Amino acid sequence: MYIKEALKMYTASEKRYDTMKYNRCGKSGLKLPSVSLGFWHNFGDTGSYDNMVEMCKTAFDNGITHFDLANNYGPAPGSAERNLGKILRENFTPYRDELIISTKAGYDMWAGPYGDFGSKKYLIASLDQSLKRLELEYVDIFYHHRMDPETPLEETMGALSQIVHSGKALYVGLSNYDGETLKKATTILDELKVPFIINQNCYNIFNRTIEKNGLKDTSKKLGKGIICFSPLAQGLLTNRYLDGIPEDSRIRTDGRFLKESQLSEEKLAQIKGLNVLAKDRGQTLAEMALAWLLKDDYITSVLIGASRPSQILDNIKATENTSFTEEELRKIDALSI
Ligand SMILES: NC(=O)c1ccc[n+]([C@@H]2O[C@H](COP(=O)([O-])OP(=O)(O)OC[C@H]3O[C@@H](n4cnc5c(N)ncnc54)[C@H](OP(=O)(O)O)[C@@H]3O)[C@@H](O)[C@H]2O)c1
């Protein structure tokens, strides 16, 4: 203990498992925390390293055992994995077996025909690169990041099979698939005896796509977990934009994926209405938005982003009240659909 303090080493809170709820991922043996932390924004080379470290420690100290990455998270692409590799080495070495680290490949990563979509050539090379950046021997979950309209599904699933059977990932997941493609992929993965356990899709009060494209129902029928990304609609479903657009918000500091044009007058009116409802429930809007997803037993985890530790602390409070009255649900629908 004395030596650790002298070296300023991180010792995780002894209470880290006291409050977080862990949900079984579909019918698999793996449990994930109700709230997981994503590294899409704020962990690249434009972020503050000290802030990244604090966010990781805050998350883990409060039971968030799952960190989600992708090959291209940055900017620059790859830098979020590189930064997490350093954070893990400097702080989390004793805790590797308490952590679930996931990464993905499927979007544009490097020049030429072999750095995008779903070929075997791309997926195998990409995971090897990710492991080097993360300084890990294996990841816990490796995802194919998006459907590829051209590569035969058998080839992409075959690559996932080779990856788990070579020990470079323990489980595989699919991201941004629809219900029909998920069904076909599952048949192939079952034949190949691949532990495919989870779907990662966008799902939030404003985005109900997975209810419409068959993903949610099919996933449930097949016994796969669902982890919802952008559960706060990139910050729209929080108090961030209630009084204008702050200079330190995602819209202003990045603007690539959340644009000012998405914050129309109509959208802002909806956000304000939802905020009143959240207040009536004794929650922040962010807490209510996450609770709205977690009310559904079938949702394994909500995959939040954060720009500071305080947001993580706010978001985990969502787990304290995840039940809604019929009237509340009707009001939320009226304000969002
Ligand atoms: N598979 C895929 O294709 C895919 C796609 C997108 C994302 N993802 C995954 O999902 C993760 C989360 O996505 P996301 O960052 O869009 O999630 P999000 O949780 O919807 O949005 C995160 C942003 O909301 C704001 N925020 C969070 N908590 C807040 C709070 N309590 N109060 C006020 N504002 C709060 C922050 O914005 P400010 O920065 O403005 O403070 C934060 O950066 C990613 O990191 C990634 O792992 C996957």
The ligand as an SDF file (V2000), in Angstrom:
LIG
                    3D

 48 52  0  0  0  0  0  0  0  0999 V2000
  -21.2550    0.7500  -32.9940 N   0  0  0  0  0  0  0  0  0  0  0  0
  -21.3540    1.9550  -33.4970 C   0  0  0  0  0  0  0  0  0  0  0  0
  -21.5120    2.1580  -34.7050 O   0  0  0  0  0  0  0  0  0  0  0  0
  -21.2850    3.1330  -32.5600 C   0  0  0  0  0  0  0  0  0  0  0  0
  -21.6260    4.4060  -33.0000 C   0  0  0  0  0  0  0  0  0  0  0  0
  -21.5900    5.4470  -32.0800 C   0  0  0  0  0  0  0  0  0  0  0  0
  -21.2080    5.2140  -30.7620 C   0  0  0  0  0  0  0  0  0  0  0  0
  -20.8640    3.9580  -30.3760 N   0  0  0  0  0  0  0  0  0  0  0  0
  -20.4340    3.6650  -28.9860 C   0  0  0  0  0  0  0  0  0  0  0  0
  -21.3260    4.2740  -28.0790 O   0  0  0  0  0  0  0  0  0  0  0  0
  -20.6040    5.1190  -27.1900 C   0  0  0  0  0  0  0  0  0  0  0  0
  -21.4490    6.2590  -26.7320 C   0  0  0  0  0  0  0  0  0  0  0  0
  -21.8510    7.0720  -27.8360 O   0  0  0  0  0  0  0  0  0  0  0  0
  -22.1340    8.6010  -27.5920 P   0  0  0  0  0  0  0  0  0  0  0  0
  -20.8980    9.2410  -27.0520 O   0  0  0  0  0  0  0  0  0  0  0  0
  -22.7710    9.1370  -28.8010 O   0  0  0  0  0  0  0  0  0  0  0  0
  -23.1880    8.4670  -26.3730 O   0  0  0  0  0  0  0  0  0  0  0  0
  -24.2000    9.4140  -25.6460 P   0  0  0  0  0  0  0  0  0  0  0  0
  -24.1650    8.9160  -24.2410 O   0  0  0  0  0  0  0  0  0  0  0  0
  -25.4790    9.4250  -26.3700 O   0  0  0  0  0  0  0  0  0  0  0  0
  -23.5930   10.8950  -25.7140 O   0  0  0  0  0  0  0  0  0  0  0  0
  -22.4660   11.2390  -24.9580 C   0  0  0  0  0  0  0  0  0  0  0  0
  -22.3860   12.7550  -24.7960 C   0  0  0  0  0  0  0  0  0  0  0  0
  -23.5240   13.2300  -24.0700 O   0  0  0  0  0  0  0  0  0  0  0  0
  -23.1280   14.2230  -23.1400 C   0  0  0  0  0  0  0  0  0  0  0  0
  -23.4060   13.7050  -21.7940 N   0  0  0  0  0  0  0  0  0  0  0  0
  -23.2170   12.4600  -21.3150 C   0  0  0  0  0  0  0  0  0  0  0  0
  -23.6760   12.3500  -20.0640 N   0  0  0  0  0  0  0  0  0  0  0  0
  -24.1740   13.5480  -19.7280 C   0  0  0  0  0  0  0  0  0  0  0  0
  -24.7880   14.0530  -18.5630 C   0  0  0  0  0  0  0  0  0  0  0  0
  -25.0050   13.2890  -17.5020 N   0  0  0  0  0  0  0  0  0  0  0  0
  -25.1840   15.3610  -18.5510 N   0  0  0  0  0  0  0  0  0  0  0  0
  -24.9750   16.1510  -19.6260 C   0  0  0  0  0  0  0  0  0  0  0  0
  -24.3980   15.7290  -20.7680 N   0  0  0  0  0  0  0  0  0  0  0  0
  -24.0010   14.4280  -20.8140 C   0  0  0  0  0  0  0  0  0  0  0  0
  -21.6410   14.4790  -23.3770 C   0  0  0  0  0  0  0  0  0  0  0  0
  -21.5810   15.5180  -24.3550 O   0  0  0  0  0  0  0  0  0  0  0  0
  -20.5090   16.7000  -24.2840 P   0  0  0  0  0  0  0  0  0  0  0  0
  -19.3120   16.1290  -24.9460 O   0  0  0  0  0  0  0  0  0  0  0  0
  -21.1710   17.7740  -25.0680 O   0  0  0  0  0  0  0  0  0  0  0  0
  -20.2950   17.0260  -22.8470 O   0  0  0  0  0  0  0  0  0  0  0  0
  -21.1860   13.1700  -23.9730 C   0  0  0  0  0  0  0  0  0  0  0  0
  -20.0300   13.3060  -24.7610 O   0  0  0  0  0  0  0  0  0  0  0  0
  -19.3680    5.5070  -28.0010 C   0  0  0  0  0  0  0  0  0  0  0  0
  -18.3170    5.9870  -27.2060 O   0  0  0  0  0  0  0  0  0  0  0  0
  -19.0470    4.2130  -28.6720 C   0  0  0  0  0  0  0  0  0  0  0  0
  -18.3880    3.3520  -27.7670 O   0  0  0  0  0  0  0  0  0  0  0  0
  -20.9090    2.9180  -31.2450 C   0  0  0  0  0  0  0  0  0  0  0  0
  1  2  1  0
  2  3  2  0
  2  4  1  0
  4  5  1  0
  4 48  2  0
  5  6  2  0
  6  7  1  0
  7  8  2  0
  8  9  1  0
  8 48  1  0
  9 10  1  0
  9 46  1  0
 10 11  1  0
 11 12  1  0
 11 44  1  0
 12 13  1  0
 13 14  1  0
 14 15  2  0
 14 16  1  0
 14 17  1  0
 17 18  1  0
 18 19  2  0
 18 20  1  0
 18 21  1  0
 21 22  1  0
 22 23  1  0
 23 24  1  0
 23 42  1  0
 24 25  1  0
 25 26  1  0
 25 36  1  0
 26 27  1  0
 26 35  1  0
 27 28  2  0
 28 29  1  0
 29 30  1  0
 29 35  2  0
 30 31  1  0
 30 32  2  0
 32 33  1  0
 33 34  2  0
 34 35  1  0
 36 37  1  0
 36 42  1  0
 37 38  1  0
 38 39  2  0
 38 40  1  0
 38 41  1  0
 42 43  1  0
 44 45  1  0
 44 46  1  0
 46 47  1  0
M  CHG  2   8   1  16  -1
M  END
$$$$
